[in-house]
Amino acid sequence: MVAWLLVLHILGFTLWICGLLMTTFILLRHIGVTAPEARASLAGIEKLGLRALADPGAFLAILVGILLIMTNRSYYLHARWLHIKFIFVLLLIALHVIVGTRSKAFASGRITLDRGYVRLLSIVIVLVFISILIATLPGAVLLTR
């Protein structure tokens, strides 16, 4: 049972990161396009990346993560590596909200975006992704009592 929960947790996390990165990469392309049809098409793909990949992935990763914690509460709730991971997961949730709101506002024409800002978002998402992996994999070994 725990092995399947781990598989689902990793699948959700993978979908979440892929959806966020896909959205930011398409948003980079969207910034440079002026044709209305192309802009509408790119906005649709951005929405698809968020709604079909990132949102369900985040939901799955968080829900299954909670279920995993429930399998051995006494261990997980006292694991230092998990507390560090929680911090990075909260950062990822914040980045998810930022990408979603900026993408929607940009598609509707309410804001303009700078390519450097969107590149920075992509880089921060990758850094948070790597930080979660480090906190989880080596952290579980190095930060145990």
Contacts in CASP RR format, 6 or more apart in sequence:
PFRMAT RR
TARGET T0000
AUTHOR 0000-0000-0000
METHOD contacts of the structure
MODEL  1
MVAWLLVLHILGFTLWICGLLMTTFILLRHIGVTAPEARASLAGIEKLGL
RALADPGAFLAILVGILLIMTNRSYYLHARWLHIKFIFVLLLIALHVIVG
TRSKAFASGRITLDRGYVRLLSIVIVLVFISILIATLPGAVLLTR
1 71 0 8 1.000
2 68 0 8 1.000
2 71 0 8 1.000
5 64 0 8 1.000
5 65 0 8 1.000
5 67 0 8 1.000
5 68 0 8 1.000
5 71 0 8 1.000
6 68 0 8 1.000
8 60 0 8 1.000
8 64 0 8 1.000
9 60 0 8 1.000
9 61 0 8 1.000
9 64 0 8 1.000
9 65 0 8 1.000
9 68 0 8 1.000
11 57 0 8 1.000
11 60 0 8 1.000
12 56 0 8 1.000
12 57 0 8 1.000
12 58 0 8 1.000
12 60 0 8 1.000
12 61 0 8 1.000
12 64 0 8 1.000
13 57 0 8 1.000
13 61 0 8 1.000
13 132 0 8 1.000
14 57 0 8 1.000
15 53 0 8 1.000
15 54 0 8 1.000
15 56 0 8 1.000
15 57 0 8 1.000
15 60 0 8 1.000
15 61 0 8 1.000
16 53 0 8 1.000
16 54 0 8 1.000
16 57 0 8 1.000
16 58 0 8 1.000
16 60 0 8 1.000
16 61 0 8 1.000
16 92 0 8 1.000
16 96 0 8 1.000
17 125 0 8 1.000
17 129 0 8 1.000
18 53 0 8 1.000
18 54 0 8 1.000
19 49 0 8 1.000
19 50 0 8 1.000
19 53 0 8 1.000
19 54 0 8 1.000
20 50 0 8 1.000
20 54 0 8 1.000
20 92 0 8 1.000
20 95 0 8 1.000
20 96 0 8 1.000
20 99 0 8 1.000
20 125 0 8 1.000
21 122 0 8 1.000
21 125 0 8 1.000
21 126 0 8 1.000
22 49 0 8 1.000
22 53 0 8 1.000
23 46 0 8 1.000
23 49 0 8 1.000
23 50 0 8 1.000
23 54 0 8 1.000
23 99 0 8 1.000
23 100 0 8 1.000
23 103 0 8 1.000
24 99 0 8 1.000
24 118 0 8 1.000
24 121 0 8 1.000
24 122 0 8 1.000
24 125 0 8 1.000
25 122 0 8 1.000
26 42 0 8 1.000
26 45 0 8 1.000
26 46 0 8 1.000
26 49 0 8 1.000
27 42 0 8 1.000
27 46 0 8 1.000
27 99 0 8 1.000
27 102 0 8 1.000
27 103 0 8 1.000
27 106 0 8 1.000
27 113 0 8 1.000
27 118 0 8 1.000
28 115 0 8 1.000
28 118 0 8 1.000
28 119 0 8 1.000
28 122 0 8 1.000
29 42 0 8 1.000
30 39 0 8 1.000
30 42 0 8 1.000
30 43 0 8 1.000
30 46 0 8 1.000
30 106 0 8 1.000
30 107 0 8 1.000
31 106 0 8 1.000
31 113 0 8 1.000
31 114 0 8 1.000
31 115 0 8 1.000
31 118 0 8 1.000
32 115 0 8 1.000
33 39 0 8 1.000
33 42 0 8 1.000
39 107 0 8 1.000
43 103 0 8 1.000
43 106 0 8 1.000
43 107 0 8 1.000
44 107 0 8 1.000
46 103 0 8 1.000
46 107 0 8 1.000
47 103 0 8 1.000
47 104 0 8 1.000
47 107 0 8 1.000
50 99 0 8 1.000
50 100 0 8 1.000
50 103 0 8 1.000
54 96 0 8 1.000
54 99 0 8 1.000
58 92 0 8 1.000
58 93 0 8 1.000
58 96 0 8 1.000
62 89 0 8 1.000
68 76 0 8 1.000
69 76 0 8 1.000
69 77 0 8 1.000
69 82 0 8 1.000
76 82 0 8 1.000
79 140 0 8 1.000
79 143 0 8 1.000
79 144 0 8 1.000
80 143 0 8 1.000
80 144 0 8 1.000
80 145 0 8 1.000
81 135 0 8 1.000
81 136 0 8 1.000
81 139 0 8 1.000
81 140 0 8 1.000
81 142 0 8 1.000
81 143 0 8 1.000
81 144 0 8 1.000
84 135 0 8 1.000
84 139 0 8 1.000
84 143 0 8 1.000
85 132 0 8 1.000
85 135 0 8 1.000
85 136 0 8 1.000
88 128 0 8 1.000
88 131 0 8 1.000
88 132 0 8 1.000
88 135 0 8 1.000
89 132 0 8 1.000
91 128 0 8 1.000
92 125 0 8 1.000
92 128 0 8 1.000
92 129 0 8 1.000
92 132 0 8 1.000
95 121 0 8 1.000
95 124 0 8 1.000
95 125 0 8 1.000
95 128 0 8 1.000
98 121 0 8 1.000
99 121 0 8 1.000
99 125 0 8 1.000
102 111 0 8 1.000
102 113 0 8 1.000
102 121 0 8 1.000
105 111 0 8 1.000
106 112 0 8 1.000
106 113 0 8 1.000
END
